[in-house]
Structure formats: C-alpha cells, structure tokens
Amino acid sequence: MVLAQEKLVHYPMVIGGETITTGSEDIIEPATGKPFATVALGTKADVDRAVEAAKKPSLLGQPSPMASAAPL
C-alpha cells in the first residue's frame, strides 16, 4: 500500500513585504530522520535587501529597531 506523502509546511522569507522565492531546504526531524517543513533559502543579495528594508520606516511610521543597530 502506498501512503500519500504528507505535505510539508513551508516557511517563506519575507523582505520588505515581498515574499522571496530563491529556493528552499527541508528541515529534518531528528527523532525520525524525516523532513517536517521547508524553509526559504536566501542569498547575499537577500541579506543586503533585508538590511536596507530594516533601515526604512515601518508601516506604523516608526523606524525599525534595526535601523540604529551597530554593524556586525
């Protein structure tokens, strides 16, 4: 008997209100060794866009707390 494959939950990446679809990777449940979810993968360009988006004012008109964070 073939069981229907369970659909994995996908956790997308959202940068500045835009969903990023550059790729995904399975997250494995250590107890079973089976995937239970997927997460979006980002690129260096996605990181740069996220930093710039964090510097912009939020929807509530207040700057993001990350806007004044010290660089790493």
Protein Blocks (a to p, Z undefined) as FASTA:
>chain_A
ZZdddddddddddeehiacffbccddddfklopafbdcddddfklmmmmmmmmmpccfko
pacfklmgccZZ
